[in-house]
Amino acid sequence: MVPLNATVPLAVLLGALIGLGSWFAISAIPRIGRPRLAERVAPYVADFSPEAREMLARREGDPTPVFGAVLGPLLRRARSLATSWLGGPETVSRRLRQAGSPMSVERFRAEQLAWGAVAFAAGTTVSLFGPGFATLPLPVRVAAPLLAAAFGVFARDWLLQRAATRRSARISEELPTVLEFLTLSLTAGEGMLDALRRIARIGSGELSDEFRAVVAAVGTGVPLPDAITSLRDELDHPALSRALDQVLGALDRGAPLASVLASQAGDARDQAKRTIIELAGRKEIAMLVPLVFLILPVTIAFALLPGYLVLQTGF
C-alpha cells in the first residue's frame, strides 16, 4: 500500500506522464486549417534558406516546434547565464592569458568537469552516508550532490579569476619601474627592440616575462608593432594597454619614444598612488569592524561591570 505522504508526488508524476502522452497523441493528428504564411512561402525559398528546408522536412504533427517555442527562450537564457557566470571561450582564454597559464581552454573545461565530478561524488557520498542526512527530505538529498557539483565548477572558475586578478595587480606594480627603465635605455641611445631585449634579459617580474615573449616573437620574424599589439590585446590590462598604444603611435609616426614613455611612467606612478589611497580607505573601513564589534564591547564591559557588581552587592 502506498503511504499517504507519497500519494501527492506519485499523483503529480502520473498526471504529468498522462498529460505528456495525451499531448503527443493529439499532436500526431493531422492539422486541419489554413497553413501559415511561412509555410506557404517555404517551398519558394528552400533553395537558400535552411529554416525553410527544416520546416518542409518536418512532420506536420511534430510537437517539437511547440516545445521549442516554449523552452527555447528558457534554454537561451540559461546558456547566457552560464556564459556570464563561467565565461565563454574568449573570456576563459583571456583569463588564462592574464593568469600566465599555458593551459588551453579545452584543458580548463576538462578540469572544471573533473572538479564538478569530484564534488558530485563527495556530495552523493555525504547525502547517502552522512550523519543526519537520512532524516532530511528526499528533494534535499537529491539536490545536495547537484549543488556540490555546481560549487566545484564555480570554484575552479573563481580560482582562475583570482589568479588573473593577482597577476594583473603585480603587472600594475611593475609597470612604472619598467617604463622608467625603458625611458633610460632609450635616452641612452638604444632602440625600442634593444631596450625590450635588455629588460627581458635582466628583469625577473611578470612584465619581463611578457617582454621576453615579445622579443622571442620578433626573433622569429614577427614585426615589432605586431608583437606589441598582440601583447596589448591578449593581456587586456588598462594601464599597460594605454602605454603600449602610445608606443605604437610613436613608432607609427616616428615620434620620440623617450618622452612618450616618460609621461606614461608618470601616469602609472600617479595611478599607483591613487590605488594605494583607495586601498587604504577600504582598509580603514575594514578596521572599524574589530574596533566596533570586539574592542568597544570589551571596553564597555570593563567600564560597567564593576559598577554593576557593586549595585548587585547592595552598596
C-alpha positions in Angstrom: 0.0 0.0 0.0 1.3 3.5 -0.9 2.0 5.7 2.1 -0.1 8.8 2.4 2.9 11.2 2.2 3.9 9.7 -1.1 0.5 9.9 -2.7 0.7 13.5 -3.8 4.1 13.3 -5.6 3.0 10.0 -7.2 -0.2 11.6 -8.4 1.7 14.6 -9.8 4.2 12.3 -11.7 1.4 10.2 -13.1 -0.6 13.2 -14.1 2.4 14.7 -15.9 3.0 11.5 -17.8 -0.6 11.2 -18.8 -0.7 14.8 -19.9 2.5 14.4 -21.9 1.3 11.2 -23.6 -2.1 12.9 -24.4 -0.2 15.8 -26.0 1.9 13.6 -28.2 -1.2 11.7 -29.3 -3.1 14.8 -30.1 -0.2 16.4 -31.9 0.1 13.3 -34.2 -3.4 14.1 -35.6 -3.1 15.9 -39.0 -3.9 19.6 -38.6 -6.9 20.9 -40.4 -6.9 24.6 -41.4 -5.3 27.2 -43.5 -1.4 27.0 -43.5 0.5 29.9 -42.1 2.3 32.4 -44.3 5.7 31.0 -43.5 4.6 27.5 -44.6 3.3 28.8 -47.9 6.4 30.8 -48.6 8.8 28.0 -47.5 8.8 25.9 -50.8 9.9 29.0 -52.8 12.9 29.9 -50.5 14.0 26.4 -49.6 17.0 26.7 -52.0 18.8 29.3 -49.9 17.0 29.2 -46.5 18.0 26.4 -44.0 14.9 27.3 -41.9 12.6 26.7 -44.8 14.2 23.4 -45.6 13.9 22.4 -42.0 10.2 23.4 -42.0 9.5 21.4 -45.1 11.3 18.3 -43.8 9.5 18.4 -40.5 6.4 16.2 -39.9 3.2 18.3 -39.6 2.2 16.6 -36.3 5.6 17.0 -34.7 5.2 18.7 -31.3 8.8 19.8 -31.2 8.1 23.3 -32.5 5.8 24.0 -29.7 8.3 22.7 -27.1 11.0 24.7 -28.8 8.9 27.9 -28.8 8.1 27.4 -25.1 11.5 26.1 -23.9 13.8 27.9 -26.4 13.8 31.2 -24.5 14.5 29.5 -21.3 17.4 27.5 -22.8 18.9 30.6 -24.3 18.5 32.4 -21.0 20.2 29.5 -19.2 23.0 29.5 -21.8 23.6 33.2 -21.4 23.6 33.0 -17.6 26.1 30.1 -17.8 28.3 32.1 -20.2 28.1 35.2 -18.0 28.9 33.3 -14.8 31.5 30.9 -16.2 32.6 32.9 -19.2 32.7 31.9 -22.9 35.7 30.6 -24.7 37.1 34.1 -25.4 36.7 35.1 -21.7 38.3 32.0 -20.5 41.2 32.3 -23.0 41.7 35.9 -21.8 41.7 34.9 -18.2 44.2 32.1 -18.8 46.4 34.6 -20.6 46.1 37.1 -17.8 46.9 34.5 -15.3 50.0 33.4 -17.2 48.8 29.8 -17.5 49.9 27.7 -20.5 46.6 25.8 -20.2 44.2 25.7 -23.2 40.5 26.4 -22.9 39.7 22.7 -23.5 42.1 21.6 -20.7 40.5 24.2 -18.4 37.0 23.0 -19.2 38.1 19.4 -18.6 39.5 20.5 -15.2 36.2 22.2 -14.4 34.3 19.0 -15.3 36.7 17.0 -13.1 36.2 19.3 -10.2 32.4 19.1 -10.7 32.5 15.3 -10.8 34.6 15.0 -7.7 32.3 17.4 -5.9 29.3 15.5 -7.1 30.8 12.2 -5.8 31.6 13.8 -2.5 28.1 15.3 -2.2 26.5 11.9 -3.1 28.5 10.1 -0.5 27.7 12.6 2.2 24.0 12.7 1.3 23.8 8.9 1.4 26.0 8.0 4.3 26.5 11.3 6.2 25.2 11.5 9.7 21.9 13.3 9.9 21.2 13.3 6.2 19.0 10.3 6.4 16.3 12.4 8.2 16.3 15.1 5.6 13.6 15.2 2.9 14.3 13.4 -0.3 14.5 16.5 -2.5 17.2 18.0 -0.3 19.2 14.8 -0.5 18.8 14.8 -4.3 19.7 18.4 -4.7 22.8 18.2 -2.4 25.1 16.4 -5.0 23.9 18.8 -7.8 24.7 21.8 -5.6 28.1 20.3 -4.8 28.9 19.8 -8.5 27.9 23.4 -9.3 30.1 24.6 -6.4 33.1 22.6 -7.8 32.7 24.1 -11.2 32.3 27.6 -9.9 35.2 27.1 -7.5 37.6 26.3 -10.4 36.5 29.3 -12.3 36.9 31.5 -9.2 40.4 30.3 -8.7 41.3 31.2 -12.3 39.8 34.7 -11.9 41.7 35.2 -8.6 45.0 34.1 -10.3 44.3 36.5 -13.2 43.5 39.4 -10.8 46.6 38.8 -8.7 48.9 38.7 -11.8 47.3 41.9 -13.2 47.9 43.6 -9.8 51.6 42.5 -10.0 51.8 43.9 -13.5 50.4 47.2 -12.3 53.0 47.4 -9.6 55.9 46.7 -12.0 54.7 48.9 -14.8 56.1 52.3 -13.6 59.5 50.8 -12.9 59.6 49.0 -16.3 58.5 52.2 -18.2 61.2 54.2 -16.4 63.8 51.7 -17.3 62.7 51.8 -20.9 63.0 55.5 -20.8 66.5 55.4 -19.5 67.5 52.8 -22.2 66.0 54.9 -25.0 67.6 58.1 -23.6 71.0 56.3 -23.7 70.6 55.8 -27.4 69.2 52.3 -27.7 66.3 51.3 -29.9 63.0 50.1 -28.7 63.8 46.4 -29.5 67.2 46.7 -27.8 65.5 48.2 -24.7 62.9 45.4 -24.6 65.7 42.9 -25.0 67.6 44.4 -22.1 64.5 44.2 -19.8 63.8 40.7 -20.9 67.4 39.7 -20.1 67.9 41.3 -16.7 64.3 41.5 -15.4 62.6 39.0 -13.2 58.9 40.1 -13.0 55.7 39.4 -14.9 56.3 42.2 -17.4 59.8 41.0 -18.0 58.4 37.6 -18.9 55.9 39.2 -21.3 58.5 41.3 -23.0 60.7 38.2 -23.2 57.9 36.6 -25.3 57.7 39.8 -27.4 61.4 39.6 -28.1 61.2 35.9 -29.0 58.3 36.6 -31.4 60.3 39.4 -33.1 63.2 36.9 -33.3 61.0 34.5 -35.3 60.2 37.2 -37.8 57.1 38.9 -36.4 57.3 42.7 -36.8 57.7 44.6 -33.5 54.4 46.6 -33.8 52.5 43.3 -34.4 54.1 41.7 -31.4 53.3 44.7 -29.2 49.7 44.7 -30.5 49.3 41.1 -29.7 50.6 41.6 -26.1 48.2 44.5 -25.7 45.2 42.6 -26.9 45.9 39.4 -25.1 46.6 40.8 -21.6 43.8 43.5 -21.8 45.5 45.4 -18.9 44.2 49.0 -18.9 47.3 50.8 -17.9 49.6 48.6 -20.0 47.3 49.0 -22.9 47.4 52.8 -22.7 51.2 52.7 -22.6 51.5 50.3 -25.5 49.1 52.4 -27.5 51.3 55.4 -27.1 54.3 53.3 -28.0 52.6 52.0 -31.2 51.5 55.6 -32.1 55.1 56.9 -31.6 56.5 54.0 -33.7 54.0 54.7 -36.5 54.6 58.5 -36.5 58.3 58.5 -35.7 57.8 60.5 -32.5 60.5 60.3 -29.8 59.8 57.3 -27.6 61.7 58.5 -24.6 59.3 61.4 -23.9 56.3 59.3 -24.5 57.4 56.6 -22.1 58.4 59.2 -19.5 54.9 60.6 -19.5 53.4 57.1 -19.3 55.7 56.3 -16.4 54.5 59.4 -14.6 50.8 58.5 -15.2 51.5 54.9 -14.0 53.0 56.3 -10.8 50.0 58.6 -10.2 47.7 55.7 -10.8 49.6 53.6 -8.3 49.3 56.3 -5.7 45.6 56.6 -6.3 45.2 52.8 -6.0 47.1 52.9 -2.7 45.0 55.7 -1.3 41.8 53.9 -2.3 43.1 50.6 -0.8 44.0 52.5 2.4 40.4 53.9 2.6 38.9 50.5 2.2 41.2 49.0 4.8 40.4 51.9 7.2 36.7 51.0 7.0 37.5 47.3 7.4 39.5 48.1 10.6 36.3 49.5 12.1 34.8 46.1 12.2 37.0 44.6 15.0 37.1 48.0 16.7 33.3 48.3 16.9 32.3 44.6 17.4 35.3 43.4 19.5 37.3 46.1 21.3 34.5 48.5 22.0 32.1 45.9 23.7 35.0 44.7 25.9 35.9 48.2 26.9 32.3 49.0 27.8 32.1 45.7 29.7 35.2 46.6 31.8 33.8 50.0 32.5 30.3 49.0 33.5 30.9 45.6 35.1 32.4 46.9 38.5 29.5 49.3 39.0 27.0 46.5 38.2 28.7 44.2 40.7 28.6 47.0 43.4 24.9 47.5 42.8 24.3 43.8 43.0 26.0 43.5 46.3 23.8 46.3 47.8 26.4 49.1 48.4 
